Amino acid sequence: MSLFERRIRGFRLVDVVALGLLTALVLGVYLAKTMAGRERAEIARTERQIDAERLRIRLLEAEVQHLERPDRIERLSSSHLGMAPVAAGQETEPDKLVEIARRETVNEP
């Protein structure tokens, strides 16, 4: 009796093996599609998070631009700190800064 003619419970051995392989193939394809679907959902969720973070970055950059406006900083410094723009007489050359610093330390009590 050859391998192709051998019967198990009325079915040829070749048919049983082919059915087993077909079942394994179907299950493998099903698992692959399920895993791909899960990964696709994860990618979509990550892309949504990236879009949300980009929107947050744009909002924060707009807020920084608003907070760093020179007229706003000038207004706040003069109203809260009593600061004013530097007068022309208070300006000096960078080379003279050491001399001014020495003069200030000598004049301190």
Jmol script that loads the backbone (N, CA, C; Angstrom):
load data "model"
ATOM      1  N   MET A   1       0.847  -1.170   0.000  1.00  0.00           N
ATOM      2  CA  MET A   1       0.000   0.000   0.000  1.00  0.00           C
ATOM      3  C   MET A   1       0.895   1.237   0.000  1.00  0.00           C
ATOM      4  N   SER A   2       0.660   2.144  -0.936  1.00  0.00           N
ATOM      5  CA  SER A   2       1.510   3.326  -1.045  1.00  0.00           C
ATOM      6  C   SER A   2       1.028   4.415  -0.090  1.00  0.00           C
ATOM      7  N   LEU A   3       1.850   5.429   0.049  1.00  0.00           N
ATOM      8  CA  LEU A   3       1.550   6.531   0.959  1.00  0.00           C
ATOM      9  C   LEU A   3       0.302   7.287   0.525  1.00  0.00           C
ATOM     10  N   PHE A   4       0.072   7.372  -0.787  1.00  0.00           N
ATOM     11  CA  PHE A   4      -1.083   8.111  -1.289  1.00  0.00           C
ATOM     12  C   PHE A   4      -2.381   7.310  -1.180  1.00  0.00           C
ATOM     13  N   GLU A   5      -2.275   6.031  -0.983  1.00  0.00           N
ATOM     14  CA  GLU A   5      -3.463   5.179  -0.919  1.00  0.00           C
ATOM     15  C   GLU A   5      -3.830   4.821   0.515  1.00  0.00           C
ATOM     16  N   ARG A   6      -2.983   5.109   1.452  1.00  0.00           N
ATOM     17  CA  ARG A   6      -3.265   4.769   2.843  1.00  0.00           C
ATOM     18  C   ARG A   6      -4.427   5.595   3.341  1.00  0.00           C
ATOM     19  N   ARG A   7      -5.326   4.994   4.093  1.00  0.00           N
ATOM     20  CA  ARG A   7      -6.543   5.661   4.557  1.00  0.00           C
ATOM     21  C   ARG A   7      -6.581   5.706   6.086  1.00  0.00           C
ATOM     22  N   ILE A   8      -7.097   6.858   6.574  1.00  0.00           N
ATOM     23  CA  ILE A   8      -7.298   7.025   8.010  1.00  0.00           C
ATOM     24  C   ILE A   8      -8.773   7.383   8.195  1.00  0.00           C
ATOM     25  N   ARG A   9      -9.528   6.506   8.812  1.00  0.00           N
ATOM     26  CA  ARG A   9     -10.965   6.678   9.038  1.00  0.00           C
ATOM     27  C   ARG A   9     -11.707   7.004   7.763  1.00  0.00           C
ATOM     28  N   GLY A  10     -11.340   6.436   6.716  1.00  0.00           N
ATOM     29  CA  GLY A  10     -12.038   6.595   5.452  1.00  0.00           C
ATOM     30  C   GLY A  10     -11.493   7.700   4.564  1.00  0.00           C
ATOM     31  N   PHE A  11     -10.521   8.450   5.039  1.00  0.00           N
ATOM     32  CA  PHE A  11      -9.944   9.529   4.241  1.00  0.00           C
ATOM     33  C   PHE A  11      -8.516   9.160   3.874  1.00  0.00           C
ATOM     34  N   ARG A  12      -8.114   9.548   2.683  1.00  0.00           N
ATOM     35  CA  ARG A  12      -6.733   9.278   2.291  1.00  0.00           C
ATOM     36  C   ARG A  12      -5.802  10.154   3.120  1.00  0.00           C
ATOM     37  N   LEU A  13      -4.644   9.654   3.428  1.00  0.00           N
ATOM     38  CA  LEU A  13      -3.657  10.382   4.233  1.00  0.00           C
ATOM     39  C   LEU A  13      -3.268  11.698   3.568  1.00  0.00           C
ATOM     40  N   VAL A  14      -3.190  11.711   2.254  1.00  0.00           N
ATOM     41  CA  VAL A  14      -2.839  12.933   1.521  1.00  0.00           C
ATOM     42  C   VAL A  14      -3.914  13.997   1.741  1.00  0.00           C
ATOM     43  N   ASP A  15      -5.178  13.583   1.756  1.00  0.00           N
ATOM     44  CA  ASP A  15      -6.273  14.539   1.976  1.00  0.00           C
ATOM     45  C   ASP A  15      -6.229  15.112   3.392  1.00  0.00           C
ATOM     46  N   VAL A  16      -5.926  14.281   4.358  1.00  0.00           N
ATOM     47  CA  VAL A  16      -5.848  14.739   5.753  1.00  0.00           C
ATOM     48  C   VAL A  16      -4.692  15.723   5.915  1.00  0.00           C
ATOM     49  N   VAL A  17      -3.551  15.412   5.335  1.00  0.00           N
ATOM     50  CA  VAL A  17      -2.386  16.306   5.422  1.00  0.00           C
ATOM     51  C   VAL A  17      -2.696  17.623   4.710  1.00  0.00           C
ATOM     52  N   ALA A  18      -3.332  17.560   3.541  1.00  0.00           N
ATOM     53  CA  ALA A  18      -3.674  18.773   2.806  1.00  0.00           C
ATOM     54  C   ALA A  18      -4.665  19.624   3.600  1.00  0.00           C
ATOM     55  N   LEU A  19      -5.633  19.002   4.248  1.00  0.00           N
ATOM     56  CA  LEU A  19      -6.596  19.740   5.083  1.00  0.00           C
ATOM     57  C   LEU A  19      -5.878  20.403   6.261  1.00  0.00           C
ATOM     58  N   GLY A  20      -4.936  19.688   6.860  1.00  0.00           N
ATOM     59  CA  GLY A  20      -4.163  20.272   7.968  1.00  0.00           C
ATOM     60  C   GLY A  20      -3.336  21.456   7.515  1.00  0.00           C
ATOM     61  N   LEU A  21      -2.686  21.330   6.380  1.00  0.00           N
ATOM     62  CA  LEU A  21      -1.892  22.453   5.856  1.00  0.00           C
ATOM     63  C   LEU A  21      -2.770  23.643   5.501  1.00  0.00           C
ATOM     64  N   LEU A  22      -3.930  23.354   4.891  1.00  0.00           N
ATOM     65  CA  LEU A  22      -4.858  24.432   4.542  1.00  0.00           C
ATOM     66  C   LEU A  22      -5.351  25.152   5.789  1.00  0.00           C
ATOM     67  N   THR A  23      -5.676  24.394   6.835  1.00  0.00           N
ATOM     68  CA  THR A  23      -6.119  24.992   8.097  1.00  0.00           C
ATOM     69  C   THR A  23      -5.002  25.851   8.701  1.00  0.00           C
ATOM     70  N   ALA A  24      -3.780  25.336   8.698  1.00  0.00           N
ATOM     71  CA  ALA A  24      -2.653  26.106   9.233  1.00  0.00           C
ATOM     72  C   ALA A  24      -2.430  27.376   8.422  1.00  0.00           C
ATOM     73  N   LEU A  25      -2.567  27.293   7.116  1.00  0.00           N
ATOM     74  CA  LEU A  25      -2.395  28.463   6.260  1.00  0.00           C
ATOM     75  C   LEU A  25      -3.470  29.507   6.522  1.00  0.00           C
ATOM     76  N   VAL A  26      -4.726  29.055   6.663  1.00  0.00           N
ATOM     77  CA  VAL A  26      -5.831  29.985   6.937  1.00  0.00           C
ATOM     78  C   VAL A  26      -5.620  30.669   8.279  1.00  0.00           C
ATOM     79  N   LEU A  27      -5.239  29.898   9.297  1.00  0.00           N
ATOM     80  CA  LEU A  27      -4.982  30.496  10.607  1.00  0.00           C
ATOM     81  C   LEU A  27      -3.805  31.474  10.561  1.00  0.00           C
ATOM     82  N   GLY A  28      -2.774  31.122   9.811  1.00  0.00           N
ATOM     83  CA  GLY A  28      -1.623  32.026   9.680  1.00  0.00           C
ATOM     84  C   GLY A  28      -1.991  33.340   9.017  1.00  0.00           C
ATOM     85  N   VAL A  29      -2.791  33.269   7.963  1.00  0.00           N
ATOM     86  CA  VAL A  29      -3.226  34.497   7.278  1.00  0.00           C
ATOM     87  C   VAL A  29      -4.112  35.321   8.200  1.00  0.00           C
ATOM     88  N   TYR A  30      -5.006  34.656   8.944  1.00  0.00           N
ATOM     89  CA  TYR A  30      -5.891  35.368   9.870  1.00  0.00           C
ATOM     90  C   TYR A  30      -5.074  36.089  10.943  1.00  0.00           C
ATOM     91  N   LEU A  31      -4.093  35.394  11.523  1.00  0.00           N
ATOM     92  CA  LEU A  31      -3.256  36.021  12.545  1.00  0.00           C
ATOM     93  C   LEU A  31      -2.442  37.180  11.971  1.00  0.00           C
ATOM     94  N   ALA A  32      -1.935  37.007  10.766  1.00  0.00           N
ATOM     95  CA  ALA A  32      -1.153  38.081  10.137  1.00  0.00           C
ATOM     96  C   ALA A  32      -2.029  39.313   9.900  1.00  0.00           C
ATOM     97  N   LYS A  33      -3.260  39.097   9.430  1.00  0.00           N
ATOM     98  CA  LYS A  33      -4.158  40.233   9.197  1.00  0.00           C
ATOM     99  C   LYS A  33      -4.552  40.904  10.508  1.00  0.00           C
ATOM    100  N   THR A  34      -4.759  40.108  11.540  1.00  0.00           N
ATOM    101  CA  THR A  34      -5.115  40.670  12.842  1.00  0.00           C
ATOM    102  C   THR A  34      -3.975  41.518  13.394  1.00  0.00           C
ATOM    103  N   MET A  35      -2.749  41.000  13.289  1.00  0.00           N
ATOM    104  CA  MET A  35      -1.598  41.759  13.775  1.00  0.00           C
ATOM    105  C   MET A  35      -1.384  43.019  12.938  1.00  0.00           C
ATOM    106  N   ALA A  36      -1.594  42.936  11.641  1.00  0.00           N
ATOM    107  CA  ALA A  36      -1.438  44.112  10.774  1.00  0.00           C
ATOM    108  C   ALA A  36      -2.491  45.162  11.107  1.00  0.00           C
ATOM    109  N   GLY A  37      -3.710  44.712  11.383  1.00  0.00           N
ATOM    110  CA  GLY A  37      -4.765  45.659  11.763  1.00  0.00           C
ATOM    111  C   GLY A  37      -4.448  46.355  13.068  1.00  0.00           C
ATOM    112  N   ARG A  38      -3.901  45.605  14.020  1.00  0.00           N
ATOM    113  CA  ARG A  38      -3.528  46.192  15.307  1.00  0.00           C
ATOM    114  C   ARG A  38      -2.414  47.217  15.118  1.00  0.00           C
ATOM    115  N   GLU A  39      -1.427  46.873  14.294  1.00  0.00           N
ATOM    116  CA  GLU A  39      -0.329  47.813  14.032  1.00  0.00           C
ATOM    117  C   GLU A  39      -0.821  49.043  13.289  1.00  0.00           C
ATOM    118  N   ARG A  40      -1.767  48.860  12.368  1.00  0.00           N
ATOM    119  CA  ARG A  40      -2.324  49.990  11.634  1.00  0.00           C
ATOM    120  C   ARG A  40      -3.055  50.937  12.593  1.00  0.00           C
ATOM    121  N   ALA A  41      -3.802  50.358  13.549  1.00  0.00           N
ATOM    122  CA  ALA A  41      -4.488  51.180  14.546  1.00  0.00           C
ATOM    123  C   ALA A  41      -3.486  51.915  15.431  1.00  0.00           C
ATOM    124  N   GLU A  42      -2.401  51.250  15.792  1.00  0.00           N
ATOM    125  CA  GLU A  42      -1.362  51.884  16.609  1.00  0.00           C
ATOM    126  C   GLU A  42      -0.687  53.023  15.845  1.00  0.00           C
ATOM    127  N   ILE A  43      -0.443  52.815  14.566  1.00  0.00           N
ATOM    128  CA  ILE A  43       0.161  53.869  13.738  1.00  0.00           C
ATOM    129  C   ILE A  43      -0.778  55.054  13.632  1.00  0.00           C
ATOM    130  N   ALA A  44      -2.060  54.795  13.451  1.00  0.00           N
ATOM    131  CA  ALA A  44      -3.036  55.885  13.357  1.00  0.00           C
ATOM    132  C   ALA A  44      -3.102  56.661  14.671  1.00  0.00           C
ATOM    133  N   ARG A  45      -3.053  55.944  15.800  1.00  0.00           N
ATOM    134  CA  ARG A  45      -3.093  56.612  17.105  1.00  0.00           C
ATOM    135  C   ARG A  45      -1.849  57.470  17.295  1.00  0.00           C
ATOM    136  N   THR A  46      -0.694  56.960  16.896  1.00  0.00           N
ATOM    137  CA  THR A  46       0.554  57.715  17.015  1.00  0.00           C
ATOM    138  C   THR A  46       0.531  58.952  16.113  1.00  0.00           C
ATOM    139  N   GLU A  47      -0.005  58.812  14.916  1.00  0.00           N
ATOM    140  CA  GLU A  47      -0.100  59.971  14.015  1.00  0.00           C
ATOM    141  C   GLU A  47      -1.033  61.030  14.587  1.00  0.00           C
ATOM    142  N   ARG A  48      -2.125  60.609  15.230  1.00  0.00           N
ATOM    143  CA  ARG A  48      -3.020  61.584  15.875  1.00  0.00           C
ATOM    144  C   ARG A  48      -2.307  62.306  17.013  1.00  0.00           C
ATOM    145  N   GLN A  49      -1.484  61.571  17.775  1.00  0.00           N
ATOM    146  CA  GLN A  49      -0.720  62.197  18.853  1.00  0.00           C
ATOM    147  C   GLN A  49       0.287  63.196  18.289  1.00  0.00           C
ATOM    148  N   ILE A  50       0.923  62.845  17.188  1.00  0.00           N
ATOM    149  CA  ILE A  50       1.891  63.749  16.559  1.00  0.00           C
ATOM    150  C   ILE A  50       1.187  65.019  16.094  1.00  0.00           C
ATOM    151  N   ASP A  51       0.016  64.879  15.477  1.00  0.00           N
ATOM    152  CA  ASP A  51      -0.731  66.060  15.033  1.00  0.00           C
ATOM    153  C   ASP A  51      -1.127  66.933  16.215  1.00  0.00           C
ATOM    154  N   ALA A  52      -1.561  66.305  17.314  1.00  0.00           N
ATOM    155  CA  ALA A  52      -1.927  67.073  18.505  1.00  0.00           C
ATOM    156  C   ALA A  52      -0.713  67.809  19.070  1.00  0.00           C
ATOM    157  N   GLU A  53       0.449  67.152  19.075  1.00  0.00           N
ATOM    158  CA  GLU A  53       1.659  67.798  19.587  1.00  0.00           C
ATOM    159  C   GLU A  53       2.106  68.938  18.673  1.00  0.00           C
ATOM    160  N   ARG A  54       1.947  68.762  17.362  1.00  0.00           N
ATOM    161  CA  ARG A  54       2.289  69.856  16.446  1.00  0.00           C
ATOM    162  C   ARG A  54       1.396  71.064  16.693  1.00  0.00           C
ATOM    163  N   LEU A  55       0.108  70.826  16.932  1.00  0.00           N
ATOM    164  CA  LEU A  55      -0.805  71.920  17.237  1.00  0.00           C
ATOM    165  C   LEU A  55      -0.389  72.600  18.535  1.00  0.00           C
ATOM    166  N   ARG A  56      -0.022  71.801  19.529  1.00  0.00           N
ATOM    167  CA  ARG A  56       0.418  72.361  20.809  1.00  0.00           C
ATOM    168  C   ARG A  56       1.696  73.180  20.622  1.00  0.00           C
ATOM    169  N   ILE A  57       2.605  72.710  19.795  1.00  0.00           N
ATOM    170  CA  ILE A  57       3.845  73.448  19.519  1.00  0.00           C
ATOM    171  C   ILE A  57       3.523  74.785  18.867  1.00  0.00           C
ATOM    172  N   ARG A  58       2.607  74.782  17.890  1.00  0.00           N
ATOM    173  CA  ARG A  58       2.237  76.049  17.232  1.00  0.00           C
ATOM    174  C   ARG A  58       1.612  77.016  18.235  1.00  0.00           C
ATOM    175  N   LEU A  59       0.762  76.503  19.127  1.00  0.00           N
ATOM    176  CA  LEU A  59       0.154  77.372  20.137  1.00  0.00           C
ATOM    177  C   LEU A  59       1.204  77.941  21.087  1.00  0.00           C
ATOM    178  N   LEU A  60       2.159  77.106  21.498  1.00  0.00           N
ATOM    179  CA  LEU A  60       3.204  77.580  22.400  1.00  0.00           C
ATOM    180  C   LEU A  60       4.121  78.594  21.715  1.00  0.00           C
ATOM    181  N   GLU A  61       4.425  78.369  20.437  1.00  0.00           N
ATOM    182  CA  GLU A  61       5.240  79.340  19.710  1.00  0.00           C
ATOM    183  C   GLU A  61       4.513  80.675  19.581  1.00  0.00           C
ATOM    184  N   ALA A  62       3.204  80.632  19.346  1.00  0.00           N
ATOM    185  CA  ALA A  62       2.426  81.874  19.267  1.00  0.00           C
ATOM    186  C   ALA A  62       2.420  82.579  20.617  1.00  0.00           C
ATOM    187  N   GLU A  63       2.324  81.807  21.698  1.00  0.00           N
ATOM    188  CA  GLU A  63       2.338  82.410  23.026  1.00  0.00           C
ATOM    189  C   GLU A  63       3.696  83.041  23.325  1.00  0.00           C
ATOM    190  N   VAL A  64       4.772  82.373  22.933  1.00  0.00           N
ATOM    191  CA  VAL A  64       6.120  82.925  23.137  1.00  0.00           C
ATOM    192  C   VAL A  64       6.285  84.217  22.350  1.00  0.00           C
ATOM    193  N   GLN A  65       5.822  84.226  21.109  1.00  0.00           N
ATOM    194  CA  GLN A  65       5.907  85.445  20.306  1.00  0.00           C
ATOM    195  C   GLN A  65       5.142  86.584  20.969  1.00  0.00           C
ATOM    196  N   HIS A  66       3.991  86.281  21.543  1.00  0.00           N
ATOM    197  CA  HIS A  66       3.215  87.325  22.225  1.00  0.00           C
ATOM    198  C   HIS A  66       3.954  87.807  23.472  1.00  0.00           C
ATOM    199  N   LEU A  67       4.496  86.870  24.247  1.00  0.00           N
ATOM    200  CA  LEU A  67       5.156  87.253  25.495  1.00  0.00           C
ATOM    201  C   LEU A  67       6.481  87.977  25.267  1.00  0.00           C
ATOM    202  N   GLU A  68       7.134  87.754  24.135  1.00  0.00           N
ATOM    203  CA  GLU A  68       8.435  88.375  23.874  1.00  0.00           C
ATOM    204  C   GLU A  68       8.337  89.658  23.055  1.00  0.00           C
ATOM    205  N   ARG A  69       7.144  90.166  22.859  1.00  0.00           N
ATOM    206  CA  ARG A  69       7.016  91.417  22.100  1.00  0.00           C
ATOM    207  C   ARG A  69       7.725  92.538  22.859  1.00  0.00           C
ATOM    208  N   PRO A  70       8.581  93.306  22.196  1.00  0.00           N
ATOM    209  CA  PRO A  70       9.352  94.359  22.874  1.00  0.00           C
ATOM    210  C   PRO A  70       8.469  95.420  23.538  1.00  0.00           C
ATOM    211  N   ASP A  71       7.382  95.812  22.903  1.00  0.00           N
ATOM    212  CA  ASP A  71       6.543  96.835  23.522  1.00  0.00           C
ATOM    213  C   ASP A  71       5.890  96.318  24.803  1.00  0.00           C
ATOM    214  N   ARG A  72       5.543  95.042  24.853  1.00  0.00           N
ATOM    215  CA  ARG A  72       4.961  94.457  26.053  1.00  0.00           C
ATOM    216  C   ARG A  72       5.998  94.392  27.172  1.00  0.00           C
ATOM    217  N   ILE A  73       7.222  93.960  26.826  1.00  0.00           N
ATOM    218  CA  ILE A  73       8.284  93.870  27.832  1.00  0.00           C
ATOM    219  C   ILE A  73       8.637  95.257  28.359  1.00  0.00           C
ATOM    220  N   GLU A  74       8.684  96.235  27.482  1.00  0.00           N
ATOM    221  CA  GLU A  74       8.981  97.610  27.921  1.00  0.00           C
ATOM    222  C   GLU A  74       7.896  98.123  28.854  1.00  0.00           C
ATOM    223  N   ARG A  75       6.654  97.873  28.499  1.00  0.00           N
ATOM    224  CA  ARG A  75       5.540  98.337  29.335  1.00  0.00           C
ATOM    225  C   ARG A  75       5.584  97.664  30.709  1.00  0.00           C
ATOM    226  N   LEU A  76       5.830  96.371  30.761  1.00  0.00           N
ATOM    227  CA  LEU A  76       5.894  95.654  32.034  1.00  0.00           C
ATOM    228  C   LEU A  76       7.098  96.089  32.864  1.00  0.00           C
ATOM    229  N   SER A  77       8.244  96.289  32.234  1.00  0.00           N
ATOM    230  CA  SER A  77       9.436  96.676  32.993  1.00  0.00           C
ATOM    231  C   SER A  77       9.280  98.079  33.580  1.00  0.00           C
ATOM    232  N   SER A  78       8.634  98.963  32.852  1.00  0.00           N
ATOM    233  CA  SER A  78       8.470 100.317  33.408  1.00  0.00           C
ATOM    234  C   SER A  78       7.374 100.349  34.469  1.00  0.00           C
ATOM    235  N   SER A  79       6.301  99.579  34.312  1.00  0.00           N
ATOM    236  CA  SER A  79       5.215  99.635  35.297  1.00  0.00           C
ATOM    237  C   SER A  79       5.522  98.827  36.559  1.00  0.00           C
ATOM    238  N   HIS A  80       6.150  97.663  36.439  1.00  0.00           N
ATOM    239  CA  HIS A  80       6.384  96.820  37.613  1.00  0.00           C
ATOM    240  C   HIS A  80       7.761  97.000  38.233  1.00  0.00           C
ATOM    241  N   LEU A  81       8.759  97.313  37.444  1.00  0.00           N
ATOM    242  CA  LEU A  81      10.113  97.393  37.958  1.00  0.00           C
ATOM    243  C   LEU A  81      10.660  98.812  37.988  1.00  0.00           C
ATOM    244  N   GLY A  82       9.931  99.752  37.415  1.00  0.00           N
ATOM    245  CA  GLY A  82      10.387 101.127  37.387  1.00  0.00           C
ATOM    246  C   GLY A  82      11.591 101.323  36.489  1.00  0.00           C
ATOM    247  N   MET A  83      11.779 100.483  35.516  1.00  0.00           N
ATOM    248  CA  MET A  83      12.919 100.580  34.608  1.00  0.00           C
ATOM    249  C   MET A  83      12.584 101.538  33.471  1.00  0.00           C
ATOM    250  N   ALA A  84      13.616 102.122  32.905  1.00  0.00           N
ATOM    251  CA  ALA A  84      13.453 103.042  31.781  1.00  0.00           C
ATOM    252  C   ALA A  84      14.588 102.778  30.792  1.00  0.00           C
ATOM    253  N   PRO A  85      14.460 103.252  29.566  1.00  0.00           N
ATOM    254  CA  PRO A  85      15.546 103.076  28.604  1.00  0.00           C
ATOM    255  C   PRO A  85      16.827 103.759  29.080  1.00  0.00           C
ATOM    256  N   VAL A  86      17.951 103.254  28.648  1.00  0.00           N
ATOM    257  CA  VAL A  86      19.254 103.787  29.045  1.00  0.00           C
ATOM    258  C   VAL A  86      19.459 105.147  28.387  1.00  0.00           C
ATOM    259  N   ALA A  87      19.881 106.108  29.195  1.00  0.00           N
ATOM    260  CA  ALA A  87      20.159 107.443  28.668  1.00  0.00           C
ATOM    261  C   ALA A  87      21.495 107.418  27.940  1.00  0.00           C
ATOM    262  N   ALA A  88      21.688 108.370  27.051  1.00  0.00           N
ATOM    263  CA  ALA A  88      22.920 108.412  26.248  1.00  0.00           C
ATOM    264  C   ALA A  88      24.150 108.601  27.125  1.00  0.00           C
ATOM    265  N   GLY A  89      24.026 109.290  28.234  1.00  0.00           N
ATOM    266  CA  GLY A  89      25.154 109.526  29.129  1.00  0.00           C
ATOM    267  C   GLY A  89      25.571 108.272  29.883  1.00  0.00           C
ATOM    268  N   GLN A  90      24.717 107.300  29.948  1.00  0.00           N
ATOM    269  CA  GLN A  90      25.032 106.074  30.672  1.00  0.00           C
ATOM    270  C   GLN A  90      25.710 105.024  29.791  1.00  0.00           C
ATOM    271  N   GLU A  91      25.805 105.265  28.517  1.00  0.00           N
ATOM    272  CA  GLU A  91      26.429 104.300  27.609  1.00  0.00           C
ATOM    273  C   GLU A  91      27.946 104.442  27.672  1.00  0.00           C
ATOM    274  N   THR A  92      28.640 103.340  27.429  1.00  0.00           N
ATOM    275  CA  THR A  92      30.094 103.351  27.454  1.00  0.00           C
ATOM    276  C   THR A  92      30.631 102.346  26.437  1.00  0.00           C
ATOM    277  N   GLU A  93      31.919 102.395  26.234  1.00  0.00           N
ATOM    278  CA  GLU A  93      32.600 101.473  25.336  1.00  0.00           C
ATOM    279  C   GLU A  93      32.903 100.180  26.090  1.00  0.00           C
ATOM    280  N   PRO A  94      32.953  99.048  25.411  1.00  0.00           N
ATOM    281  CA  PRO A  94      33.270  97.785  26.107  1.00  0.00           C
ATOM    282  C   PRO A  94      34.647  97.778  26.761  1.00  0.00           C
ATOM    283  N   ASP A  95      35.593  98.509  26.209  1.00  0.00           N
ATOM    284  CA  ASP A  95      36.936  98.539  26.789  1.00  0.00           C
ATOM    285  C   ASP A  95      36.961  99.248  28.142  1.00  0.00           C
ATOM    286  N   LYS A  96      36.055 100.136  28.395  1.00  0.00           N
ATOM    287  CA  LYS A  96      36.047 100.921  29.625  1.00  0.00           C
ATOM    288  C   LYS A  96      35.261 100.245  30.748  1.00  0.00           C
ATOM    289  N   LEU A  97      34.679  99.091  30.493  1.00  0.00           N
ATOM    290  CA  LEU A  97      33.878  98.417  31.515  1.00  0.00           C
ATOM    291  C   LEU A  97      34.719  97.993  32.719  1.00  0.00           C
ATOM    292  N   VAL A  98      35.938  97.558  32.490  1.00  0.00           N
ATOM    293  CA  VAL A  98      36.811  97.141  33.592  1.00  0.00           C
ATOM    294  C   VAL A  98      37.121  98.338  34.479  1.00  0.00           C
ATOM    295  N   GLU A  99      37.394  99.459  33.883  1.00  0.00           N
ATOM    296  CA  GLU A  99      37.699 100.682  34.641  1.00  0.00           C
ATOM    297  C   GLU A  99      36.492 101.115  35.481  1.00  0.00           C
ATOM    298  N   ILE A 100      35.324 101.049  34.912  1.00  0.00           N
ATOM    299  CA  ILE A 100      34.108 101.433  35.646  1.00  0.00           C
ATOM    300  C   ILE A 100      33.866 100.464  36.796  1.00  0.00           C
ATOM    301  N   ALA A 101      34.093  99.188  36.571  1.00  0.00           N
ATOM    302  CA  ALA A 101      33.896  98.198  37.628  1.00  0.00           C
ATOM    303  C   ALA A 101      34.876  98.420  38.773  1.00  0.00           C
ATOM    304  N   ARG A 102      36.111  98.761  38.477  1.00  0.00           N
ATOM    305  CA  ARG A 102      37.100  99.033  39.530  1.00  0.00           C
ATOM    306  C   ARG A 102      36.717 100.280  40.335  1.00  0.00           C
ATOM    307  N   ARG A 103      36.233 101.304  39.636  1.00  0.00           N
ATOM    308  CA  ARG A 103      35.826 102.537  40.281  1.00  0.00           C
ATOM    309  C   ARG A 103      34.650 102.273  41.224  1.00  0.00           C
ATOM    310  N   GLU A 104      33.735 101.421  40.806  1.00  0.00           N
ATOM    311  CA  GLU A 104      32.559 101.113  41.625  1.00  0.00           C
ATOM    312  C   GLU A 104      32.972 100.331  42.867  1.00  0.00           C
ATOM    313  N   THR A 105      33.940  99.417  42.769  1.00  0.00           N
ATOM    314  CA  THR A 105      34.351  98.626  43.944  1.00  0.00           C
ATOM    315  C   THR A 105      35.121  99.488  44.928  1.00  0.00           C
ATOM    316  N   VAL A 106      35.844 100.480  44.434  1.00  0.00           N
ATOM    317  CA  VAL A 106      36.583 101.392  45.326  1.00  0.00           C
ATOM    318  C   VAL A 106      35.586 102.280  46.058  1.00  0.00           C
ATOM    319  N   ASN A 107      34.519 102.722  45.425  1.00  0.00           N
ATOM    320  CA  ASN A 107      33.564 103.634  46.031  1.00  0.00           C
ATOM    321  C   ASN A 107      32.610 102.932  46.992  1.00  0.00           C
ATOM    322  N   GLU A 108      32.556 101.619  46.981  1.00  0.00           N
ATOM    323  CA  GLU A 108      31.648 100.906  47.900  1.00  0.00           C
ATOM    324  C   GLU A 108      32.182 100.964  49.295  1.00  0.00           C
ATOM    325  N   PRO A 109      31.318 101.148  50.315  1.00  0.00           N
ATOM    326  CA  PRO A 109      31.780 101.233  51.713  1.00  0.00           C
ATOM    327  C   PRO A 109      32.128  99.892  52.290  1.00  0.00           C
TER     328      PRO A 109
END
end "model"
wireframe off; spacefill off
backbone 0.3
color backbone group
